[in-house]
């Protein structure tokens, strides 16, 4: 039987005349990473605030590890770690001193706080930098230290709000690896992010929120399949050859090609990907069409996101 560490049913919240949440449902199994996606103002932040006991819902209910976030807020809070968009660590202190400080703030004794700091420094691969001031850390190291601080009491549930905003690709990969390790160790992670690649790489499942409602949910590959399967993209060397290329590729794939400028795209059949690509290359060569680029591509989460939510709006973040 699947154990759900985060459960929300019909969450509603209004701020004055603005409806932030209009019946949000979530069910996140233990030991998984669940991504929460949506445009600005969709309700992501409000959802996290309610689940982390920082705000009360106007309707519906939610539980963290079986504890109601309203009626049993203290117990629910004790099961949660929260890492916000901005680092909470002190740049003057060393990594070790930061973690010991957080341990003491969580009411650990001095010895227990030092022991827990050592465990986390090892778990997040920060041992070599443990006694250096944090101001000398890279972006990825600071974020890993932030994650470590959120895990002082080893909470079974961790909320990550835009964890890699502003990080370079190397630092982002370091944080992704740390998040995977946490989930692999049994921590349930709820992730909000504006980076669709991040959600694709990390999340076992996703919920897309828009106008305060969950409008789509499922594994990344399942959401991608909603807007179609594989697509064959072809860029021809000579735009004059586009009509011939479109006819050839359409015949290979059994569908009409979309044509623009010097490129065309067509939905590819659900069969062996390599065989489809090979057949298309051979057919184009036999027809005398010179190809500048060709490839079989799957829909991206960016395309799914835009398809589901439409153009961006200027709504305030709620």
LUMKE-562487 format. One line per 10 residues: number of its first residue (from 1); their letters; for each residue x negated, y negated, z of N, C-alpha, C. Coordinates in Angstrom, 3 decimals. Atoms other than C-alpha are relative to their C-alpha. Layout:
NUM	a	X/Y/Z/X/Y/Z/X/Y/Z | ...
This chain:
1	xxxxxxxxxx	-0.848/1.205/0.000/0.000/0.000/0.000/-0.878/-1.247/0.000 | 0.805/1.213/0.108/-1.408/-3.396/-1.013/0.297/-0.945/1.159 | -0.149/0.980/-1.065/-2.032/-5.801/1.861/-0.204/-1.391/-0.573 | 0.102/1.377/0.484/-1.354/-9.426/0.967/-0.407/-0.902/1.156 | 0.504/0.887/-1.049/-3.394/-11.888/3.011/0.609/-1.387/-0.087 | -0.655/1.300/0.188/-1.684/-14.970/1.556/1.347/0.260/-0.663 | -1.343/-0.170/0.546/2.060/-14.997/0.997/0.750/-1.321/0.146 | -0.846/1.198/-0.036/4.241/-17.969/0.114/1.283/0.296/-0.747 | -1.298/-0.231/0.619/7.941/-17.876/-0.697/0.804/-1.296/-0.008 | -0.873/1.161/0.158/9.893/-20.832/-2.050/-0.484/-1.263/0.679
11	xxxxxxxxxx	0.518/1.194/-0.665/7.582/-23.542/-0.703/0.505/-1.267/-0.675 | -0.482/1.287/0.503/9.072/-27.018/-1.049/-0.596/-1.121/0.846 | 0.551/1.153/-0.706/7.629/-30.400/-0.181/0.279/-1.262/-0.803 | -0.230/1.296/0.620/8.617/-33.986/-0.904/-0.786/-1.068/0.741 | 0.615/1.193/-0.566/6.728/-37.218/-0.348/0.817/-1.189/-0.492 | -0.897/1.070/0.437/9.324/-39.964/-0.426/0.898/0.495/-1.120 | -0.822/-0.400/1.138/11.000/-39.747/-3.802/-0.691/0.964/-0.937 | 0.767/-0.894/0.869/8.326/-37.451/-5.258/0.085/1.434/0.493 | -0.023/-1.426/-0.331/8.813/-33.698/-5.323/-1.371/0.586/-0.323 | 1.335/-0.566/0.196/5.362/-32.180/-4.794/0.075/1.493/-0.280
21	xxxxxxxxxx	-0.189/-1.433/0.205/6.480/-28.548/-4.536/1.493/0.283/-0.116 | -1.412/-0.258/0.270/9.728/-27.166/-5.887/0.275/1.501/-0.054 | -0.251/-1.443/-0.069/9.761/-23.498/-4.858/-1.175/0.841/-0.442 | 1.214/-0.725/0.385/6.195/-22.143/-5.063/-0.056/1.354/0.702 | 0.192/-1.349/-0.525/5.687/-18.389/-4.609/-1.427/0.454/-0.294 | 1.339/-0.566/0.170/2.290/-16.728/-4.095/-0.085/1.305/0.772 | 0.298/-1.231/-0.732/1.115/-13.256/-3.095/-1.406/0.417/-0.402 | 1.408/-0.248/0.306/-2.660/-12.739/-2.877/-0.483/1.213/0.777 | 0.483/-1.201/-0.683/-4.005/-9.243/-2.104/-1.330/-0.239/0.713 | 1.243/0.101/-0.766/-6.827/-8.799/0.406/-1.207/0.293/-0.884
31	xxxxxxxxxx	1.256/-0.250/0.682/-10.372/-9.000/-0.919/-0.038/-0.406/-1.456 | -0.014/0.461/1.389/-9.493/-10.770/-4.164/-0.192/-1.508/-0.051 | 0.086/1.434/0.257/-10.129/-14.206/-5.659/1.216/-0.382/-0.839 | -1.194/0.456/0.713/-6.931/-15.977/-6.704/-0.187/-1.462/-0.378 | 0.175/1.363/0.481/-7.175/-19.090/-8.846/1.314/-0.747/-0.059 | -1.173/0.876/0.046/-4.733/-21.966/-8.518/-0.321/-1.110/-0.991 | 0.279/0.949/1.081/-4.650/-24.017/-11.719/1.195/-0.900/-0.233 | -1.076/0.914/0.349/-2.654/-26.996/-12.842/-0.543/-1.386/-0.236 | 0.445/1.378/0.244/-2.914/-30.586/-14.080/0.062/-0.822/1.271 | -0.082/0.910/-1.140/-3.394/-33.496/-11.693/1.462/-0.300/0.306
41	xxxxxxxxxx	-1.363/0.263/-0.403/-0.222/-34.003/-9.702/0.912/1.205/-0.062 | -0.850/-1.185/0.159/0.988/-30.430/-10.240/0.468/0.572/1.325 | -0.377/-0.553/-1.298/1.055/-29.515/-6.541/-1.036/0.915/0.608 | 1.036/-0.909/-0.512/-2.198/-27.582/-6.037/-0.450/-0.406/1.400 | 0.519/0.469/-1.281/-3.513/-29.732/-3.191/1.047/0.136/1.104 | -1.068/-0.135/-0.994/-0.142/-29.752/-1.425/0.159/1.454/0.423 | -0.095/-1.428/-0.318/0.019/-25.961/-1.638/-1.093/0.412/0.976 | 1.117/-0.354/-0.875/-3.418/-25.624/-0.062/0.166/-0.636/1.374 | -0.198/0.669/-1.293/-2.584/-28.168/2.655/1.028/0.739/0.852 | -1.005/-0.748/-0.756/0.498/-26.190/3.644/-0.558/1.347/0.455
51	xxxxxxxxxx	0.537/-1.315/-0.347/-1.268/-22.828/3.545/-1.077/-0.084/1.073 | 1.059/0.158/-1.006/-4.125/-24.188/5.656/0.502/-0.702/1.258 | -0.682/0.569/-1.175/-1.631/-25.610/8.227/-0.226/-1.499/0.169 | 0.231/1.445/-0.088/-2.558/-29.225/7.453/1.255/-0.804/-0.340 | -1.270/0.659/0.307/0.968/-30.028/6.246/1.115/1.012/0.204 | -1.153/-0.869/-0.205/4.423/-28.645/7.013/0.885/-0.026/-1.240 | -0.909/-0.012/1.156/6.692/-27.497/4.197/1.376/-0.520/0.395 | -1.382/0.412/-0.225/10.164/-28.971/3.846/0.953/1.174/-0.198 | -0.806/-1.182/0.234/11.445/-25.582/2.782/-0.881/1.168/-0.360 | 0.780/-1.195/0.271/10.346/-21.992/2.243/-0.864/0.368/1.184
61	xxxxxxxxxx	0.888/-0.433/-1.068/7.755/-20.176/4.306/-1.277/0.566/-0.587 | 1.283/-0.545/0.430/4.168/-18.979/4.145/-0.670/0.696/1.170 | 0.742/-0.743/-1.011/1.965/-16.520/6.006/-1.446/0.165/-0.424 | 1.407/-0.305/0.194/-1.774/-16.115/6.368/-0.320/1.194/0.897 | 0.322/-1.216/-0.742/-2.833/-12.600/7.404/1.143/0.390/0.945 | -1.162/-0.389/-0.780/0.697/-12.018/8.660/0.501/-1.023/0.990 | -0.389/1.033/-0.966/0.946/-15.246/10.701/0.663/-1.174/-0.723 | -0.732/1.102/0.601/3.526/-17.884/9.819/-0.751/-1.312/0.218 | 0.821/1.209/-0.078/1.803/-21.192/9.046/0.678/-1.122/0.781 | -0.715/1.004/-0.802/4.494/-23.175/10.909/0.223/0.509/1.416
71	xxxxxxxxxx	-0.336/-0.512/-1.335/5.698/-21.000/13.793/-1.220/0.517/0.757 | 1.187/-0.579/-0.638/2.280/-19.446/14.451/-1.254/-0.647/-0.591 | 1.054/0.737/0.705/-0.002/-22.169/13.098/-1.388/0.249/0.582 | 1.315/-0.181/-0.621/-2.821/-21.653/15.621/-0.626/1.329/-0.426 | 0.534/-1.303/0.414/-3.187/-17.949/14.794/-0.320/0.020/-1.496 | 0.272/0.071/1.438/-2.908/-18.615/11.065/-1.296/-0.758/-0.249 | 1.196/0.820/0.179/-5.577/-21.319/11.363/-1.271/0.758/0.372 | 1.182/-0.750/-0.436/-7.920/-18.926/13.145/-0.446/1.020/-1.037 | 0.341/-0.966/1.056/-7.846/-16.665/10.074/-0.530/-0.681/-1.257 | 0.294/0.786/1.202/-8.830/-19.447/7.667/-1.370/-0.672/0.071
81	xxxxxxxxxx	1.149/0.866/0.213/-12.036/-20.983/6.388/0.358/-0.951/-1.124 | -0.360/0.996/1.010/-11.742/-24.184/4.341/-1.238/-0.765/-0.433 | 1.127/0.747/0.571/-14.379/-25.669/2.045/0.570/-0.983/-1.007 | -0.568/1.029/0.848/-13.356/-28.985/0.495/-0.899/-0.389/-1.152 | 0.763/0.440/1.173/-14.594/-30.838/-2.563/-1.341/-0.616/0.382 | 1.210/0.713/-0.388/-17.207/-32.787/-0.622/-0.703/0.725/1.140 | 0.782/-0.747/-0.988/-20.010/-31.210/1.394/0.205/-0.574/1.403 | -0.234/0.415/-1.383/-19.405/-31.297/5.143/-1.257/0.105/0.851 | 1.227/-0.199/-0.764/-23.013/-30.639/6.145/-0.740/-1.324/0.195 | 0.787/1.184/-0.333/-25.386/-33.191/7.696/-1.340/0.078/-0.723
91	xxxxxxxxxx	1.208/-0.039/0.811/-28.242/-34.081/5.342/-1.276/-0.177/0.813 | 1.188/0.219/-0.817/-30.598/-35.066/8.150/-0.442/1.292/0.685 | 0.299/-1.259/-0.674/-30.367/-31.704/9.903/-0.476/1.045/-0.992 | 0.389/-1.124/0.849/-31.887/-28.509/8.570/1.207/0.896/-0.225 | -1.085/-0.936/0.235/-29.737/-25.728/7.182/0.342/0.783/1.255 | -0.228/-0.770/-1.221/-30.188/-23.719/10.366/0.705/-0.850/1.057 | -0.605/0.887/-1.007/-29.348/-26.685/12.601/1.462/-0.282/-0.320 | -1.388/0.220/0.393/-26.185/-27.343/10.594/0.884/1.173/0.414 | -0.812/-1.172/-0.295/-24.945/-23.792/11.018/0.131/0.229/1.502 | -0.088/-0.117/-1.460/-25.785/-23.712/14.722/0.999/-1.028/0.528
101	xxxxxxxxxx	-0.928/1.040/-0.423/-23.900/-27.004/15.123/1.439/0.421/-0.264 | -1.353/-0.456/0.307/-20.845/-25.598/13.371/0.418/1.131/0.938 | -0.311/-1.075/-0.922/-21.057/-22.488/15.525/0.388/-0.514/1.366 | -0.316/0.579/-1.314/-21.056/-24.590/18.689/1.354/-0.707/-0.032 | -1.296/0.663/0.133/-18.108/-26.625/17.378/1.143/1.016/0.005 | -0.993/-1.073/-0.037/-16.283/-23.327/16.966/-0.017/0.747/1.343 | 0.019/-0.513/-1.368/-17.005/-22.646/20.666/-0.804/1.287/0.165 | 0.924/-1.100/-0.222/-19.682/-20.010/20.158/-1.043/-0.435/1.023 | 1.091/0.306/-0.914/-22.302/-19.814/22.873/-1.272/-0.284/-0.783 | 1.232/0.399/0.692/-25.817/-21.101/22.059/-0.666/1.193/-0.680
111	xxxxxxxxxx	0.662/-1.174/0.573/-27.267/-17.621/21.513/0.818/0.566/-1.156 | -0.852/-0.536/1.057/-24.264/-16.426/19.490/-0.022/-0.901/-1.235 | 0.043/0.936/1.129/-24.394/-19.575/17.336/-1.290/0.162/-0.789 | 1.282/-0.200/0.697/-28.083/-19.029/16.551/-0.006/1.321/-0.764 | -0.048/-1.302/0.665/-27.494/-15.367/15.749/0.869/-0.054/-1.255 | -0.889/0.106/1.150/-24.577/-16.198/13.443/-0.628/-0.844/-1.103 | 0.697/0.828/0.987/-26.626/-18.920/11.730/-1.013/0.835/-0.775 | 0.998/-0.848/0.664/-29.388/-16.394/10.992/0.674/0.976/-0.958 | -0.715/-0.940/0.869/-26.860/-13.913/9.582/0.472/-0.684/-1.282 | -0.527/0.704/1.164/-25.340/-16.504/7.276/-1.106/-0.503/-0.917
121	xxxxxxxxxx	1.134/0.432/0.825/-28.683/-17.878/6.109/-0.498/1.151/-0.871 | 0.417/-1.167/0.772/-29.603/-14.359/5.035/1.054/0.357/-1.047 | -1.076/-0.388/0.911/-26.201/-13.644/3.467/0.090/-0.923/-1.207 | -0.103/0.971/1.089/-26.307/-16.836/1.377/-1.363/-0.347/-0.600 | 1.349/0.129/0.579/-30.008/-16.478/0.479/-0.593/-1.394/0.215 | 0.534/1.315/-0.356/-31.076/-19.639/2.299/-1.099/0.094/1.052 | 0.980/-0.193/-1.068/-33.679/-18.163/4.632/-1.264/-0.840/-0.204 | 1.247/0.727/0.246/-36.685/-19.789/2.945/0.157/-1.497/0.242 | -0.241/1.438/-0.182/-35.067/-23.236/3.177/0.660/-0.304/1.343 | -0.785/0.130/-1.230/-33.534/-22.673/6.625/-0.417/-1.173/0.866
131	xxxxxxxxxx	0.481/1.024/-0.922/-35.712/-25.175/8.474/-0.382/-1.301/-0.692 | 0.217/1.255/0.726/-35.883/-27.875/5.799/1.230/-0.871/0.099 | -1.166/0.897/-0.007/-33.652/-30.970/5.942/0.861/0.230/-1.238 | -0.924/-0.279/1.094/-30.576/-30.518/3.786/-0.122/-1.021/-1.119 | 0.127/1.009/1.064/-31.305/-33.751/1.901/-0.948/0.453/-1.105 | 0.912/-0.518/1.018/-34.002/-31.784/0.052/0.542/1.208/-0.738 | -0.597/-1.157/0.656/-31.627/-29.010/-1.030/0.522/-0.373/-1.389 | -0.658/0.193/1.291/-30.425/-28.585/-4.595/1.514/0.007/0.212 | -1.460/0.009/-0.114/-26.716/-28.977/-5.319/0.559/1.373/0.318 | -0.477/-1.345/-0.250/-26.231/-25.228/-5.401/-0.304/0.469/1.414
141	xxxxxxxxxx	0.364/-0.391/-1.364/-28.065/-24.735/-2.111/0.911/-0.682/1.016 | -0.901/0.710/-0.917/-25.955/-27.407/-0.391/1.379/0.646/0.007 | -1.330/-0.591/0.069/-22.765/-25.802/-1.660/0.009/1.369/0.655 | 0.064/-1.303/-0.665/-23.894/-22.365/-0.481/-0.036/-0.174/1.510 | 0.013/0.284/-1.437/-24.632/-23.869/2.921/1.398/-0.387/0.471 | -1.381/0.375/-0.308/-21.136/-25.391/2.876/0.873/1.249/0.116 | -0.742/-1.252/-0.064/-19.696/-21.949/2.123/-0.335/0.763/1.274 | 0.426/-0.687/-1.226/-21.748/-20.486/4.968/0.662/-0.619/1.225 | -0.634/0.679/-1.137/-20.361/-23.126/7.353/1.471/0.383/0.107 | -1.399/-0.404/-0.008/-16.848/-22.135/6.321/0.208/1.431/0.457
151	xxxxxxxxxx	-0.096/-1.409/-0.375/-17.638/-18.523/7.240/-0.546/0.268/1.400 | 0.571/-0.167/-1.338/-18.948/-19.129/10.777/0.724/1.087/0.788 | -0.777/-0.976/-0.769/-16.129/-17.105/12.349/0.449/1.179/-0.862 | -0.334/-1.098/0.918/-15.971/-14.670/9.412/1.500/0.102/-0.245 | -1.450/-0.051/0.221/-12.365/-15.608/8.532/0.328/0.921/-1.169 | -0.371/-0.885/1.109/-10.549/-13.101/6.325/0.500/-0.751/-1.232 | -0.519/0.805/1.113/-9.172/-15.944/4.155/-0.827/-1.277/-0.127 | 0.796/1.206/0.252/-11.219/-18.739/2.557/0.655/-0.809/-1.109 | -0.522/0.919/1.012/-9.808/-21.759/0.713/-1.161/-0.805/-0.573 | 1.046/0.760/0.687/-12.139/-23.312/-1.853/0.670/-1.029/-0.903
161	xxxxxxxxxx	-0.602/1.077/0.766/-11.088/-26.685/-3.223/-1.052/-0.626/-0.899 | 0.950/0.537/0.989/-13.009/-27.563/-6.407/-1.445/0.216/0.461 | 1.290/-0.255/-0.648/-16.180/-25.848/-5.087/-1.232/-0.388/-0.803 | 1.198/0.290/0.795/-18.491/-26.691/-8.010/0.073/-1.339/-0.719 | -0.102/1.322/0.633/-17.430/-30.225/-8.920/-1.337/-0.727/0.069 | 1.226/0.783/0.046/-20.469/-32.206/-10.044/-1.283/0.802/-0.007 | 1.215/-0.812/-0.021/-22.880/-29.266/-10.003/-0.487/0.291/-1.415 | 0.550/-0.387/1.287/-25.240/-28.435/-12.857/0.242/1.497/-0.217 | -0.319/-1.410/0.287/-24.856/-25.025/-14.591/-0.729/0.998/0.895 | 0.740/-0.927/-0.848/-27.608/-23.352/-12.532/0.601/0.052/1.403
171	xxxxxxxxxx	-0.593/0.054/-1.336/-26.117/-24.537/-9.234/1.387/0.628/0.010 | -1.331/-0.588/0.087/-22.643/-23.539/-10.395/-0.075/1.519/0.028 | 0.162/-1.446/0.007/-23.849/-20.006/-11.099/-0.357/0.531/1.386 | 0.359/-0.413/-1.356/-25.361/-19.831/-7.597/1.245/0.084/0.883 | -1.231/-0.003/-0.797/-22.003/-20.732/-6.056/0.911/1.139/-0.437 | -0.838/-1.103/0.490/-20.146/-18.259/-8.293/-0.478/1.330/0.581 | 0.533/-1.250/-0.535/-22.461/-15.474/-7.157/0.346/0.150/1.480 | -0.329/-0.045/-1.426/-21.864/-16.395/-3.515/1.471/0.335/0.206 | -1.439/-0.277/-0.119/-18.080/-16.346/-4.016/0.281/1.460/-0.325 | -0.186/-1.420/0.332/-18.263/-12.934/-5.697/-0.436/0.886/1.158
181	xxxxxxxxxx	0.482/-0.782/-1.139/-20.281/-11.623/-2.757/1.019/-0.024/1.136 | -0.996/0.108/-1.061/-17.664/-12.914/-0.320/1.197/0.908/-0.279 | -1.139/-0.845/0.352/-14.816/-11.222/-2.184/-0.385/1.475/0.063 | 0.464/-1.380/-0.056/-16.885/-8.067/-2.503/-0.092/0.518/1.424 | 0.073/-0.376/-1.411/-17.263/-8.080/1.284/1.353/0.025/0.682 | -1.340/-0.099/-0.567/-13.488/-8.230/1.781/0.701/-1.312/0.273 | -0.644/1.296/-0.225/-12.823/-11.972/2.064/0.997/-0.292/-1.126 | -1.003/0.420/0.977/-9.669/-13.186/0.326/-0.213/-1.487/-0.286 | 0.350/1.369/0.381/-10.396/-16.389/-1.603/1.111/-0.614/-0.843 | -0.909/0.792/0.830/-7.907/-18.978/-2.859/-0.792/-1.171/-0.550
191	xxxxxxxxxx	0.864/0.953/0.684/-9.681/-21.165/-5.405/0.817/-0.976/-0.821 | -0.543/0.996/0.916/-8.518/-24.439/-6.900/-1.167/-0.567/-0.795 | 1.094/0.475/0.836/-10.595/-25.637/-9.820/0.534/-0.663/-1.260 | -0.301/0.611/1.288/-10.526/-27.870/-12.881/-0.825/0.646/-1.115 | 0.840/-0.672/0.989/-13.135/-25.674/-14.591/0.662/1.318/-0.382 | -0.701/-1.200/0.422/-11.217/-23.089/-16.601/-0.949/1.174/-0.137 | 0.980/-1.081/0.084/-14.404/-21.096/-17.215/-0.239/0.599/1.385 | 0.192/-0.469/-1.371/-14.852/-20.884/-13.445/1.115/0.951/0.407 | -1.131/-0.862/-0.325/-11.374/-19.442/-12.995/-0.092/1.322/-0.757 | 0.102/-1.196/0.828/-11.972/-17.001/-15.836/-1.065/0.948/0.539
201	xxxxxxxxxx	1.120/-0.810/-0.466/-15.276/-15.818/-14.380/0.210/0.571/1.395 | -0.089/-0.385/-1.407/-14.229/-15.560/-10.730/1.303/0.673/0.394 | -1.312/-0.380/-0.535/-10.505/-14.953/-10.367/0.461/1.369/-0.499 | -0.664/-1.246/0.368/-8.866/-11.541/-10.293/1.407/-0.296/-0.530 | -1.335/0.397/0.434/-5.515/-13.292/-10.740/0.118/-1.511/0.086 | -0.176/1.445/0.080/-4.237/-16.794/-11.450/1.467/-0.366/0.148 | -1.332/0.617/0.030/-1.206/-18.958/-10.778/-0.171/-1.384/-0.622 | 0.017/1.315/0.636/-0.592/-21.946/-13.046/1.196/-0.785/0.539 | -1.038/0.840/-0.584/1.357/-24.718/-11.290/0.188/-1.256/-0.844 | -0.302/1.256/0.691/3.093/-27.589/-13.061/1.321/-0.527/0.547
211	xxxxxxxxxx	-1.192/0.639/-0.550/5.640/-30.050/-11.657/0.534/0.751/1.223 | -0.381/-0.608/-1.262/5.602/-28.218/-8.330/0.523/1.413/-0.081 | -0.457/-1.387/0.157/6.459/-24.783/-9.727/-1.096/0.865/-0.609 | 0.887/-0.952/0.664/4.478/-21.687/-10.667/0.638/0.363/-1.333 | -0.577/-0.230/1.326/5.025/-21.464/-14.417/-0.592/1.219/-0.690 | 0.596/-1.220/0.555/2.749/-18.490/-15.117/-0.943/0.582/1.035 | 0.937/-0.651/-0.910/0.747/-15.946/-13.163/-0.415/1.341/-0.568 | 0.509/-1.284/0.462/-1.328/-12.852/-13.740/-1.501/-0.037/-0.135 | 1.436/-0.067/0.240/-4.852/-11.710/-14.548/-0.361/-0.893/-1.181 | 0.389/0.885/1.112/-6.839/-14.027/-16.875/0.273/0.596/-1.381
221	xxxxxxxxxx	-0.214/-0.610/1.317/-6.708/-11.553/-19.780/1.484/0.097/-0.341 | -1.442/-0.080/0.250/-2.953/-11.132/-19.356/0.549/-1.358/-0.418 | -0.471/1.332/0.382/-2.414/-14.894/-19.510/-0.463/-0.362/-1.406 | 0.494/0.284/1.348/-4.593/-15.150/-22.601/0.850/0.696/-1.060 | -0.787/-0.756/0.977/-2.505/-12.486/-24.319/1.344/-0.660/-0.278 | -1.284/0.674/0.201/0.566/-14.731/-23.909/-0.008/-0.897/-1.225 | 0.043/0.880/1.173/-0.658/-17.009/-26.683/-0.619/0.701/-1.207 | 0.484/-0.763/1.144/-1.791/-14.216/-28.970/-1.262/0.777/0.305 | 1.180/-0.829/-0.185/-4.528/-11.673/-29.352/-1.222/-0.624/-0.650 | 1.220/0.469/0.636/-7.848/-11.901/-31.138/0.307/-0.847/-1.233
231	xxxxxxxxxx	-0.139/0.885/1.152/-8.334/-14.522/-33.834/-1.296/0.055/-0.800 | 1.161/0.024/0.879/-10.673/-14.346/-36.809/-0.177/-1.418/-0.526 | 0.312/1.352/0.465/-12.302/-17.733/-37.487/-1.063/0.077/-1.081 | 0.951/-0.004/1.119/-14.093/-18.355/-40.779/-0.268/-1.432/-0.442 | 0.414/1.278/0.583/-16.056/-21.402/-41.928/-0.716/0.320/-1.300 | 0.593/-0.292/1.307/-16.861/-21.320/-45.636/-1.040/-1.053/-0.352 | 1.062/0.921/0.405/-19.941/-22.897/-47.174/0.515/-1.045/-0.974 | -0.560/0.911/1.006/-17.896/-24.467/-50.000/1.515/-0.110/0.226 | -1.441/0.146/-0.243/-14.445/-25.900/-49.131/0.865/0.419/-1.181 | -0.773/-0.395/1.177/-13.353/-25.141/-52.698/0.350/1.482/0.027
241	xxxxxxxxxx	-0.253/-1.444/-0.070/-13.485/-21.450/-51.803/1.056/0.363/1.039 | -0.954/-0.285/-1.076/-10.920/-21.810/-49.018/1.222/0.805/-0.460 | -1.175/-0.788/0.412/-7.896/-20.546/-51.016/-0.314/1.483/-0.181 | 0.384/-1.399/0.193/-9.735/-17.381/-52.015/-0.298/0.659/1.347 | 0.335/-0.542/-1.317/-11.102/-16.893/-48.495/1.257/0.280/0.810 | -1.233/-0.183/-0.757/-7.643/-17.341/-46.986/0.758/1.229/-0.493 | -0.704/-1.163/0.553/-6.159/-14.746/-49.347/-0.692/1.294/0.415 | 0.772/-1.208/-0.348/-8.962/-12.248/-48.620/0.159/0.340/1.475 | -0.070/-0.246/-1.436/-8.932/-12.650/-44.855/1.429/0.333/0.431 | -1.394/-0.314/-0.301/-5.141/-12.658/-44.741/0.331/1.437/-0.337
251	xxxxxxxxxx	-0.239/-1.392/0.406/-5.122/-9.328/-46.587/-0.635/0.973/0.997 | 0.694/-0.873/-0.954/-7.670/-7.804/-44.195/0.744/0.071/1.331 | -0.633/0.072/-1.324/-5.796/-8.955/-41.081/1.504/0.220/-0.032 | -1.433/-0.221/0.092/-2.276/-8.532/-42.404/0.819/-1.157/0.522 | -0.715/1.180/-0.482/-1.259/-12.091/-41.526/-0.435/-1.204/-0.818 | 0.321/1.203/0.761/-1.168/-15.531/-43.126/-1.012/-0.848/0.759 | 1.049/0.805/-0.627/-4.237/-17.670/-42.455/0.414/-1.460/0.085 | -0.153/1.453/-0.148/-4.104/-21.236/-41.149/-1.275/-0.646/-0.541 | 1.155/0.604/0.673/-6.374/-23.492/-43.200/-0.087/-1.483/0.329 | 0.242/1.438/-0.130/-7.932/-26.890/-42.433/-1.468/-0.282/-0.285
261	xxxxxxxxxx	1.356/0.435/0.367/-10.998/-28.747/-43.722/-0.741/1.148/-0.687 | 0.793/-1.076/0.600/-13.665/-26.078/-44.411/0.154/1.299/0.766 | -0.137/-1.178/-0.862/-12.332/-23.506/-41.940/1.397/0.590/-0.124 | -1.296/-0.656/-0.070/-9.529/-21.008/-41.576/0.010/0.922/1.201 | -0.157/-0.930/-1.115/-8.177/-18.864/-38.770/1.239/0.846/-0.230 | -1.116/-0.915/0.187/-5.888/-15.877/-38.711/0.021/0.978/1.166 | -0.122/-0.980/-1.066/-4.553/-13.550/-36.047/-0.534/1.352/-0.447 | 0.622/-1.276/0.346/-6.545/-10.317/-35.999/0.841/1.151/0.548 | -0.788/-1.147/-0.472/-4.890/-6.891/-35.673/-0.588/0.594/1.272 | 0.433/-0.612/-1.257/-5.051/-5.057/-32.361/-0.634/1.353/-0.288
271	xxxxxxxxxx	0.732/-1.233/0.280/-7.660/-2.502/-33.341/-1.467/-0.255/0.309 | 1.425/0.142/-0.267/-11.414/-2.018/-33.219/-0.504/-1.345/-0.509 | 0.407/1.355/0.355/-12.876/-5.547/-33.164/-1.140/0.014/-1.013 | 1.156/-0.051/0.896/-16.151/-4.606/-34.861/0.420/0.413/-1.406 | -0.446/-0.459/1.314/-14.330/-2.804/-37.663/0.701/-1.126/-0.752 | -0.698/1.124/0.637/-12.118/-5.831/-38.364/-0.999/-1.020/-0.531 | 0.995/0.988/0.411/-15.089/-8.187/-38.484/-0.816/0.502/-1.179 | 0.800/-0.579/1.091/-17.117/-5.847/-40.693/0.783/0.025/-1.309 | -0.835/-0.059/1.206/-14.230/-5.373/-43.123/0.188/-1.381/-0.606 | -0.188/1.358/0.500/-13.680/-9.121/-43.369/-1.258/-0.514/-0.684
281	xxxxxxxxxx	1.271/0.452/0.589/-17.372/-9.832/-44.054/-0.205/0.648/-1.362 | 0.192/-0.712/1.271/-17.524/-7.182/-46.759/0.968/-0.495/-1.068 | -0.996/0.449/0.967/-14.302/-8.366/-48.408/-0.320/-1.397/-0.523 | 0.377/1.355/0.427/-15.451/-11.988/-48.473/-1.211/0.042/-0.921 | 1.197/-0.129/0.839/-18.818/-10.959/-49.918/0.381/0.532/-1.385 | -0.420/-0.578/1.285/-17.119/-8.871/-52.591/0.743/-1.027/-0.845 | -0.745/1.034/0.732/-14.958/-11.883/-53.492/-0.891/-1.179/-0.372 | 0.928/1.065/0.342/-18.057/-14.058/-53.847/0.137/-1.241/0.855 | -0.178/1.146/-0.905/-17.181/-16.329/-50.884/-1.191/-0.088/0.946 | 1.125/0.219/-0.912/-20.232/-17.741/-49.091/0.531/-0.515/1.336
291	xxxxxxxxxx	-0.503/0.314/-1.330/-19.610/-17.913/-45.345/-1.075/-0.693/0.835 | 0.929/0.705/-0.894/-21.262/-20.456/-43.030/0.076/0.545/1.424 | -0.168/-0.556/-1.347/-19.824/-18.900/-39.865/1.253/0.858/0.015 | -1.162/-0.866/-0.139/-17.476/-16.065/-38.969/-0.070/0.680/1.353 | 0.017/-0.666/-1.298/-16.407/-14.566/-35.696/1.401/0.350/0.463 | -1.254/-0.374/-0.645/-13.668/-12.764/-33.785/0.000/-0.622/1.381 | -0.034/0.710/-1.263/-12.618/-14.871/-30.840/1.324/0.241/0.702 | -1.199/-0.152/-0.806/-10.158/-14.363/-28.005/0.434/-1.363/0.504 | -0.446/1.276/-0.566/-7.984/-17.176/-26.650/-0.748/-0.296/1.296 | 0.650/0.406/-1.244/-9.649/-19.131/-23.861/1.051/-0.451/1.012
301	xxxxxxxxxx	-0.916/0.517/-1.006/-8.082/-20.172/-20.570/0.345/-1.460/-0.270 | -0.300/1.385/0.367/-8.361/-23.755/-21.829/1.211/-0.043/-0.933 | -1.120/-0.034/0.938/-6.003/-22.847/-24.679/1.285/0.421/0.706 | -1.169/-0.421/-0.778/-3.670/-21.045/-22.271/0.530/-1.167/0.822 | -0.372/1.119/-0.865/-3.680/-24.033/-19.917/0.741/-1.073/-0.789 | -0.625/1.037/0.814/-2.866/-26.520/-22.673/1.332/0.474/-0.571 | -1.241/-0.542/0.534/-0.215/-24.236/-24.123/1.107/-0.010/1.052 | -0.991/-0.089/-1.064/1.517/-23.866/-20.754/0.405/-1.359/0.565 | -0.263/1.243/-0.716/1.212/-27.378/-19.352/0.196/-1.204/-0.912 | -0.183/1.121/0.912/1.222/-29.575/-22.451/-1.034/-1.069/0.208
311	xxxxxxxx	0.968/1.078/-0.106/-0.610/-32.908/-22.738/-0.130/-0.517/1.433 | 0.269/0.521/-1.334/-2.181/-34.529/-19.688/0.907/-1.172/0.311 | -0.767/1.154/-0.453/-0.216/-37.028/-17.621/-0.827/-0.786/0.981 | 0.727/0.859/-0.935/-1.257/-39.816/-15.322/0.596/0.059/1.402 | -0.592/-0.116/-1.312/0.567/-38.511/-12.263/-1.053/0.015/1.081 | 0.924/-0.033/-1.137/-1.045/-38.933/-8.857/-0.149/1.421/0.474 | 0.253/-1.328/-0.537/-2.608/-35.893/-7.263/0.816/0.216/1.258 | -0.787/-0.331/-1.189/-0.246/-34.235/-4.773/-0.217/1.461/0.347
